[in-house]
């Protein structure tokens, strides 16, 4: 007697493979990777910075997967401080996995308050999304500006000349740990009533990636992408993969991963048809400037080198190294 092999639905198979890959991928010790010392001296931030610093622009930094409280997180923070002297950004976007391995007051102190003390003393706000390693009660931590909610939207304080330059930005902070029907309805509702010129979704798990979580990305994509496309989103920020990546536009949207703020998987970027630029040999963070129809970006390494830079407009993308 022959037995027929049971058929497994494609979506269930994809999820099962993604779950197996995730469970078999412990992150302990990843932040202890020692990048090689660069052989060439890196110019000072003034010479590296490629953002235009236009009057009335929104300026912010973005990074994810940083909350370990070790040397590498401090190194990235020091570089952020150095670039802040040349490019005074007004707020910071945190892309998830904000506090690793604990949720006590001491964890928040050692892994957030101390590494970013200069910014907090200057009253620069941090806005966070939750990651898969974050405590369920993290939205209640006041300094992350989540208001007790796992997903929320906010409009940053407008620069002095923003109205004169017709500049307007709104962020949609999404919880990719549980993209249920309620959250999808919320996202559709909030994006529908937003009149912002730039609608910027932010979430932890990327929905396009050239890293190890590409299968999981496919699963999450089906829940989020239709709404983003329908509302003419131009760029998305995420973390989770411990490297930097910029994708080729996917249905008109450029996806950025900046998940090496304190964690690193060296040489983890794989060949893919979505990859436009990537960096996986050292830690990094991003700087952003939004002015009118233009969103300028630059990724900076732990050593202060320029990793990637360019501009996205409401009609096209232009990358420049």
N, C-alpha and C positions, 0 to 999 in steps of 0.2 A: 504494500500500500504506500502511495506517495502522499506527502503532506505539502500543501500549498503554503508558501511563505506569506505571513500576514503583511498587508500593506500598511505603512505608517504614513499618515498625512504629512505633506512637505513641511508645513508650519511647525508641526509637533517635532519633526526630526531636526529642523533647524534649531528650535529652542533647546532640545535635549543636548545637541552637540555643543551649543553655546554654554549651557549650564555645566556640562562636564568640563569644558575648557576653563570656565571661571572657577570651579571648585578645585581644579588641579593646578591653580596658579597662585600660590601663596605669595604675598607681597612683603613678608618680613625680610628685612635685610637689604631690600632694594635700594634704600636711601644711602647705604654704606658703600655703594659703588664709587670708586675713586677715578674721576676723569683724568686723562693725561694732561700734563701742564702744557699749555700752548708754547710752541717754539718761537713764535713771533710776538713782540709786544703789541698790545691792543691800544689804539689811539684813545684819548680821553673822550668822554661822552659828547662833548661839544663837537668833535669831529665825526663821531659815529652817527649822531642823531640825524634822521632824514625826514622828520615831521615838520610841516611848514610853520606851525605856531601862528595860525591866522587869528585875527581879532574876533571875539565872540564864539570861538569854537569850544566844543565839549572835549575835555581831555581826561583820559582815564587809563589805568593799568589793569591787566587781567592775568591771572595765573591760577593753576589748580594743582591738587594733589601735593600740597606743601606742608601740611601740619604735623611735622615730626620733631621739631625742636632741636635739630642737629646742625652741624657745621654747614651743610649744603643749603639748608633753608636760610640760615643767616647770611651765607655768601650771596644768595639771590637777593635777599632783602637789602644788603649793602649796595648792590649794583642798582637796585631800584632807587635807593636814596641818592646815589650819584647822578642818575639820569633825571631825578626829580629836580635837581638844582638847575638843569638846563631846560627841562620840560615839566613845569609845575602842574602835574595832573591833579584833578580835584577829587577823585574817588577811585576805589579799587573794586573790581569784580572778582569774586572768588568762585572757582569753577568746580567745587566739590572735593570731597576727601580733605576737608579743612582741618580736622583734628583726628589724627590716627591714634589707635591703641589707648583709648580711655576717654572719659568725659567728666572727670573731676574738675573742680576749680583750679587745681594745680596743673592739669593738662592744658586747660585754656590759657593759663598764665604762661607756661613754658613754651607752648607750641603756637601761640598767636600773639599774646600781649607783649611778650619780650622781643620776639624777632621783629615785630613791626612797631615797636615802641615809638620811634621818631615820627611815624605817620599818625599814630593815635594821639600823640602830644600836640600835633599840628591840627587835630580834629578833622583829619581826612577820613571820611566814612568808608567802611567795607561792606559790600552787599554780597551775600552768599547764596549759593544753591546747595542742596544736600547731595552727598555722594554715597556710594555703597558702603563706605567705611565710617560714615558719620553717625553719631548717636541720634536716636529718634527724637530726643528732646532738644537737639541743637537749635531748632528754630526759635526757642525761647531765650537764647543767648543774645542779650541786647545789642552787643557790639556788631553782630552780623546783620542787623537791620531787617530781619525776616518777619518781625511782628507776630511770632508764634505760628506762622504758616509755612507749610512745606512747599507751597508754590504761591507766587504773588507777582505783582507788577509795580513798577515805580518809574517816575520821571525824575532824573537828577536835577538839582538846583541849576537853573539856567545861568550861563555866563552873562556878564553885564551887557554885552552887545548882541546877545542871541536873538532878540526880537528884531533888531535892525537888520540882521543878516538872515532872517527867516529860518532860524535853526531850531530844530525840535527833535528830541530823542525820547523813546520810551523802551524800557527793558521788560521782558517777560521771563520771569525766573521760574523754570519748569522743574518738576520733580520726576526724573526719569526712573526712579525706583518703583514707581507705581503709577503708570500712565493709564488710569482707569477712565471710565465713561464720564465721571464727574469732572475730572481735570480737563479732559478733552473739550467738554462743553464750556468750561470756564475759559479755556484758551480761545476758543472760537468767539465767545461772547466779548471778551476783553479786546481781542484784536479787531473785531467788527466795529466797536465803538471808539477805537483809538483814531485820532486824527494826526498822530505824529508822523513826520516825514520819514524818520528812521524807526522802524520797529525791529528790535534786536532780541531774539530769543536766546536764552542762556540756559544750559543744562549740563549735567555731569557726563552721562554716557553719550558718546557721539553716535550719530546715525549714518555717518559716512566716515570710514577710517581705513588706512592702509596698515593697521596694526593687528594684533592678535584677536581683537574683539569685533572683527568684521561680521561674523555671523550674528552676534548679539545685536550689532548695529542694524542689520537687516530686519530683525524682529521689531526693534524699537521704532524704526523708520516708518513702518506701516501705521503707527499710531499718531505720529506727529507731522510727518511731511505734508500730507494733503492740506492741512490748515496753513502751514507756512507758505506753501506755493500759492494758495488761494488769496493770501493777503500780501503778496508781492514782497516778501521778505528778501533782503539782499545778502545778509550775512548772519552767521550763527556762531556762537562761542561755546566750547565744551572742553572737558578734561578727560579723565579716566585713563586714556592711553598716556604712558609716561614719556612723552616726547612732544615735539612741535610738528604740526602738519597744517598745510593749507591745501584745500582740494581745488580741483578744477570746478568751475560752476556746475552745479547739479540742478537742473530745472530752474536755472537763473539764480541759484543761491550758492555762495561760497562759504564753506564750512572750515572753521579754524579749531584746532585742538592745541591747547596750551596746558599740558598736564605734567610738566617737568619743573614745577616750582619748588619741589622738595623731594621728588621721587624720580628715578630714571631707569629706563630699560634700554641699555645701550644696543644699538643696531637692531632695533625691533621693528623698524618700518620695512614692510614687504613690498615688492613690486605690485602696482595696481594701476588700473586705468583712471582712478580718481585723483591720484597724487599729482599736485603741482609743485609743491615745495615741502621739504621735511628736514628735521634736524633731531638726531637721536644719540648724539655722542656727549652731550653735556646738558646741564640744567638750564632753564630759560624762563622768560616771562614776556609779556606783550605790552606795548604802548599803543594807544589809540587816540586819534583826533578826528572829530566829526565837525565838518564845516559846510553848511548848506547841502549841496548835492554830493559831497565828497566825504568818504570815510577813509582816512589814512591809517595805515597800520605798520608796525615794526616789531619784529621779534628780536629780543636781546638775550645773549647767552650769559651764563654765570660770570664769564670773564670780561663781559662788556663788549663783545663783538656783535656786529649786526648779522643776524641769521637770515632774515627775510624782510622785505619792505615793499610797499606798494600802495595803491589807492583803489578803492571800489567806488564807483559812482552809481547813481540810480539807473544808469543805462549800460555801463560796461565795467570791466575789471582791467586794471593795469598793474602788473607786478614788476618790480625792479629790485635787483640784488644790490 
